[in-house]
């Protein structure tokens, strides 16, 4: 499905990002992996290469424009072009009412989830335009990007903004061969989710109950949706917020 493609994946050291790295590589893509934690990122890239895939680890923080620029530059330098991107890096908090969120938490939540996607788009899209091959970008939003969910107000605001950025980018570049979509991800068993549930254990039952399927997703279920949106099989899909949420948004 992704043979010959070069795909950049952020937040790739664990959870959905790591699952996507493995899945995209298995589908034939060369993967450029970005995350702040260098050690697990390098280990994942080695794992993929050992299995016969092509992978490059570029540690960095999506909230830093220069780090994203470096990752995109390394992708083009190593593999010749950039065809797809899964902008999945995120930062979440829960269990704290709006007036108790401190400035540091607010800033980090908006920096990673909104500025991070902004930085990725503004560096990935020029690389795709320069290649003349077009491209596809998938941004990770959330059920919290459509409604208040029990996550913090800062996270809800940030994930709403991701959908807005996605629609704007799709409109700007649709006639130039670049598709941009978002995933509306439901509760998923990731490292970040584990941290949230450690802060507010009562939310696990709430998150699971929100889905029609009454469970949390496995990260690979989200990765498969991202791979489809990055492939030609979704060639007439752009500007969409695609639910991968077990039906959570179908009932509200």
HUDAGI-V511720 format. One record per residue. RES is the residue in three letters. OMEGA is omega in degrees with one decimal (* if undefined). Layout:
# HUDAGI-V511720
res->[RES	RES]
omega->[OMEGA	OMEGA]
This chain:
# HUDAGI-V511720
res->[UNK	UNK	UNK	UNK	UNK	UNK	UNK	UNK	UNK	UNK	UNK	UNK	UNK	UNK	UNK	UNK	UNK	UNK	UNK	UNK	UNK	UNK	UNK	UNK	UNK	UNK	UNK	UNK	UNK	UNK	UNK	UNK	UNK	UNK	UNK	UNK	UNK	UNK	UNK	UNK	UNK	UNK	UNK	UNK	UNK	UNK	UNK	UNK	UNK	UNK	UNK	UNK	UNK	UNK	UNK	UNK	UNK	UNK	UNK	UNK	UNK	UNK	UNK	UNK	UNK	UNK	UNK	UNK	UNK	UNK	UNK	UNK	UNK	UNK	UNK	UNK	UNK	UNK	UNK	UNK	UNK	UNK	UNK	UNK	UNK	UNK	UNK	UNK	UNK	UNK	UNK	UNK	UNK	UNK	UNK	UNK	UNK	UNK	UNK	UNK	UNK	UNK	UNK	UNK	UNK	UNK	UNK	UNK	UNK	UNK	UNK	UNK	UNK	UNK	UNK	UNK	UNK	UNK	UNK	UNK	UNK	UNK	UNK	UNK	UNK	UNK	UNK	UNK	UNK	UNK	UNK	UNK	UNK	UNK	UNK	UNK	UNK	UNK	UNK	UNK	UNK	UNK	UNK	UNK	UNK	UNK	UNK	UNK	UNK	UNK	UNK	UNK	UNK	UNK	UNK	UNK	UNK	UNK	UNK	UNK	UNK	UNK	UNK	UNK	UNK	UNK	UNK	UNK	UNK	UNK	UNK	UNK	UNK	UNK	UNK	UNK	UNK	UNK	UNK	UNK	UNK	UNK	UNK	UNK	UNK	UNK	UNK	UNK	UNK	UNK	UNK	UNK	UNK	UNK	UNK	UNK	UNK	UNK	UNK	UNK	UNK	UNK	UNK	UNK	UNK	UNK	UNK	UNK	UNK	UNK	UNK	UNK	UNK	UNK	UNK	UNK	UNK	UNK	UNK	UNK	UNK	UNK	UNK	UNK	UNK	UNK	UNK	UNK	UNK	UNK	UNK	UNK	UNK	UNK	UNK	UNK	UNK	UNK	UNK	UNK	UNK	UNK	UNK	UNK	UNK	UNK	UNK	UNK	UNK	UNK	UNK	UNK]
omega->[-178.2	-178.7	177.2	-179.7	171.3	-173.8	174.6	-178.5	177.9	-174.4	-166.9	-174.4	-178.3	171.3	-177.3	-179.1	178.7	177.3	178.3	178.9	-179.9	-176.2	178.5	179.5	178.7	178.2	173.1	-179.2	163.0	-173.8	175.8	-169.1	-179.9	173.5	-178.2	-174.4	-172.6	-172.6	178.4	178.7	178.4	179.6	179.3	178.7	177.8	179.1	-179.1	179.3	178.4	178.8	177.3	-179.5	177.7	-176.0	177.8	177.7	177.0	-179.2	178.2	-177.7	-178.4	178.4	178.6	-177.2	-177.4	178.5	178.7	178.1	178.8	-179.3	178.4	178.5	178.0	177.9	-178.3	179.7	-174.9	-172.0	173.3	-177.9	175.2	-175.8	-172.1	176.9	173.9	-175.9	-166.7	-178.2	-178.6	177.5	-174.1	170.5	-179.6	173.3	179.9	179.2	-172.1	-172.8	178.5	177.4	-179.1	-176.1	-177.8	179.9	177.7	-177.7	-178.7	-180.0	179.8	-179.1	-177.6	-171.6	-177.4	178.5	179.0	177.0	177.4	179.5	-179.5	-178.7	-173.7	175.1	-179.2	-174.8	176.1	178.3	178.3	178.5	-177.4	-177.2	-176.5	-177.3	-172.4	180.0	178.7	179.3	175.3	178.1	179.3	167.3	-171.1	168.7	176.2	173.9	179.5	-177.4	172.8	-170.3	-169.4	169.3	-176.8	178.7	179.1	-180.0	177.9	179.1	-177.5	-176.9	168.7	-178.8	178.4	177.8	177.0	177.2	-179.6	-178.9	-179.5	179.6	177.9	179.7	-178.3	-169.4	-177.9	-179.4	178.5	171.5	179.4	177.7	179.3	-179.4	176.7	171.0	174.0	-169.8	173.9	-178.3	-173.7	-177.4	179.2	176.2	179.7	177.8	178.0	179.0	178.2	-177.4	173.4	177.8	-175.5	-174.9	-177.7	-177.1	-178.8	179.0	179.0	-178.7	-179.4	-178.8	-178.1	-178.6	175.4	-179.4	174.5	177.1	172.3	-179.9	166.1	-178.6	-177.6	177.4	176.2	180.0	-180.0	178.6	178.0	179.7	177.7	-179.2	177.4	-176.2	178.1	179.1	177.9	-169.7	179.9	179.6	174.0	-178.3	-174.5	169.9	-169.5	-179.0	168.6	-163.8	-179.8	178.5	-176.1	-177.7	179.7	-173.6	173.7	*]
